[in-house]
């Protein structure tokens, strides 16, 4: 095997490892995406919530990862009890790999200590695919394509994906814990390759701090994720300014040994637009960071028979 084949084998293996280590993306606007990470959040507040987010990572690198997610959740009442349902879709491409997931969520709510406690489950499927059509074999392209060590056609596989979580929402703070990929699905990619997805654990929490100025508030938050092999934490501080029915916010997020992020956004009568730029503190450098864009919409649910719904922010946190 010549040096080019050795290099190509290494790159293919690296793609598998990167896909495995970073299977679940950590969006910079995580604080606005509780429903994406935790099924117990579905219906947690009395609003219909719809969200979409897109992340373009590692600017300047060829075939760099990009991720997008869409989802919605809402509460409902049945037998005088509060419940929640949600659904979503996720798509990510990393080089020659594509990772797609879709899911449905259910949660049960109870009032507890002045807040709302929710327990939820999530069921869905994931679809992984690999397309070698863009592999460049260089001068020996014809000979390399005949080598059975290299895939010659696109392959894909599916697996069942389950998750569960708990979430507590209080007027002063919130906290949630969840687990995804509980079935540890192993997806076959063709006849000779497979990919195992390890369970992932998440914790999120935050609070709302009022200041002497009633128009200004501070929202610190934290997000942690781990597959028991890899760990990432984000510590975020945002400052919000409220004017009439508009809320403007800005802040910073820090992920130890990984990155620093700048974020800002606005909420206009239930439409929430947010942007974040993640700058890596490693040798990758600040100019090869990641863009995160978030768009959300919320509308109050009419449980009390009133004739008019008011539009508000998805959450103050």
N, C-alpha and C positions, 0 to 999 in steps of 0.2 A: 504494500500500500504506500503510495507516494505521499509527499508532504501535504499536497492539496487535499487528498482524501482524508488524511488525518485531521486537517483543519476543519473540513466540512463535518466530519463525524463529531468533533468537539462542539461545533456550533449547534448541530442538531440536538446533542445531549444538553447543551446549555439552555436551549429553548424549552426543553421538557422541564429542567430544573427551575427556570424562572417562572414558568407557568404554574408549577407546583408550589413554589415558595410564596408567590404573590397571587394565588388563585382568587382571593377576596381583596378587592380594591378598598383602600382607605380614602374616601373622598374628603377633600379639605372642608367642604360644607357639611360635615357629618351631623352637626347639631340640628340641621334642618331636614335630616333624612333618617329620623328615628324609625320610621316605618320600613325603611329598606333593610335595616340591621336587626330589627326586633319585631316579631309578629304580635307581641303583646301590646304594641302601640296602636294597632288598628282600632279605630273608634275611641281612642283614649280621651279625646276632647270632643265636644259636641259640634263638630264641623265635618263637612265633606272636604277632604284634602286631596289635592292632585299635585304631583311633583314630577319634574324631569331634571336630569343633570347630565353633564358631559364633561369628561376629563381627557385632555390631550397631554400626554406625559413625555418627559425627556425630549424636549424640543431640540431639533437639529440632528437627531439620530434616525437612521433609516429603519423603517418598520417598527417604530417606537409604539409602545402600548397606547391605546385609546379606549375609553370605557364610557358607556352611557347606560342610564337606568330611567325607567318610567314606572310610576306606581300611583295608586289611589287607595284611600281607606275612608270608611264612614261608620258611625255608630247606628245602632237600631235597638229597639226595645221589644222584648218578647217575654210574655208571662211576668210583666212588671219588673223585669231585670234588664240591665244594660249589657249589650253585646257589641262587638265590632267585627267588621269584615274588611279585607283588603286584597289587592292583587297587584302583581308587578311583572316587569320584564327587564332583563339585563343582557347587554351584549358587550363583549370585549374582544379586541384583536391584539395579539402579541406576536409580531413577526408573521410566521406562517400558520399560527394557531388562532382559532376562534373559540371563544367560550360564551355560550348562551344559556340563560336560565330563565324560567318563568315559574310563578308560584301563586298560590292562594292562601289567605290567612284568616284565622278566626280567633277572637279573644273574648274572654268573659270578664266583666267588671264588677267590683264591689266598692262601696264607699268605706274608707279606712283612715282614721286619724285626721280628718279634715281634708283628705285628698281622695284620689281614685287609684285603686290598685287593679292591675290587669294581668291576666295569665293567658298566653296565646300559643297557638301551634301553627305550623306552616308546612304545606305540602306542595311539591312540584317536581320538576325534572330539569336536568341539565343536559346540554348537548355540546360535546367537544368535537372539533374537527381540525384536520391538518391538511393543507394544500401545498404539495411540493412543486407546483408548476412554476414558481418564481425562483427556484433554486438555480444558481448560476454555477455551472461546472467548469467554466473557462474553456481552455483549448481542448480539453479531453472530454467535452460534453457528451459525445456519442458513446464513448466507452464507459463512462461513469454511469450513464442511465441504464446500462445493461447489468450493472452490479446489483445483485439481490440485497446487498447491505443497505441500499438506499431506496426509500419508497418511490414508486413510479406513478402512483395515482392518488387522488384525494381520498381521504378516509374520515369517517366520523362515527361516533358512538354516543349512546344515551344512558342515563342512569337516574334512578329515583333519588330525590333530595328532600330531606325532612329537617325541620327546625323547630325550636321552642324558645319561649322567653317569658320574663316577668317585667313589669314596668309599673313604677309608682310616680304619680304626678300630683304635686301639691302647689298651692298658690305661690309658695316661696322657693321651691326647688323641684327637681325631677331626678330620677335614677332608674336605670334599667340594666338587666343582665340577660343575655341570650346565647344560644348555641345553634350553629348551622352545620349542615352536612353530617347529621347524626348517624346516617347510614354508612358513612365512609364509602361512598360509591366508587367502584372501580370501573372505568370506561375503557372498552377495547377500541383501539385505533388500528384497524386493519387486522391482519393475522399474526403480526409479530410484536406489536407495541400495545401497551396499556398505560393508563394513567389513574392513579389512586388519589382521591380528594380527601384530605384529612379533615376531621371536625374542626370547626373554628369557634372560638369563644369571644364574646364582646361585652364590654362594660361601658356605659355612658352615664354621665351625670352633669348637672349644672344648676345654677341658681340665678335669681334676679335680685340685684342690690340697688335699692333706691338711694338717691343722693339728695342733698339739700335743695337742689334745683329739680322741681317736679317734672321737667321736660327731659332730664338726662338720667339714664340708668346704666348699670354695668352688668354684663352677663358673662361670668367665667364658666367654663365648661371643660370636660375632659372626656376623651375617648380612648379606649384600650382594646386591642385585638391580638389574639394569639391562636396558633394551631398547635400549641404545646412544644413546638420546635422554634418558631419565630415569634417575635413580640414587637409590637409597635404601639406607641402612646402619643397622643396629641393633647397639648394643653393650650387652651384658647381663652383669650380675653377680648370681649367686644364692648363697645360703648354705643348706646343708642340715643338718638335725639328724636323726640316726638313733636311734630308740628301739625296741628289740626288732625287730619286723618292720615298723615304721612309719617313714616318712621324711617330714619336714616341711620345706618350703623357702619362701623368700621372697627378693625382690630387686627390682632396678630395671633398666630398659632405657632407653637414650637413642638417639634418632634425630636427628642434627644438623640443625638448622633446622626440624625438623618436630614432634617430640613427646618426652615423657617418660612412661614407663609404670611402674606399680606392679604387681607380680605375686606370687602366693603359691599354694601347693597342698600336696597330701598324697598319699602313695602308701601304700595299705593292701593288702598281700599281692597285688600285681600289678594293682590297680585304681588308676589315677592320675587325680586330679581337680585341675585347675588353673584359675586365674582371673587375668585381667590387665585393668587399666584404663589406656587410653592417653589422656594429656592433651596436647592440642596447644599448642605454644608460640607459635603465630601468633595473629592477632586472633580466630580462631574461639573460643579460650578453653578453659579446663580443664573447664568444665561441659558443653561440647558434645563430649565425648570419645567413646571407643569401648570397648565391653565385649567381651572375648574369653573364651570358656569352652572348656575342653579336657577330654575324657574319654578315657582309654586303658585297655587291658587287655592283659596279656602272660602267656604261659605257656611254660615251658621245653619245648623239643622233645626227645623221647627218642631220641637217636641211638646210645646205648650199650647199649640193651636193658634198661635199668632199669625196674622195675615201677611206679615212682612219679614223677610230675612235680611239681616244686616251682614255686610261683608267685613271681616276682620282678618288680622294677621293669623297665620297658621299657628304661631305660638309666640309668646313674648320672649322665650328663652332661645 
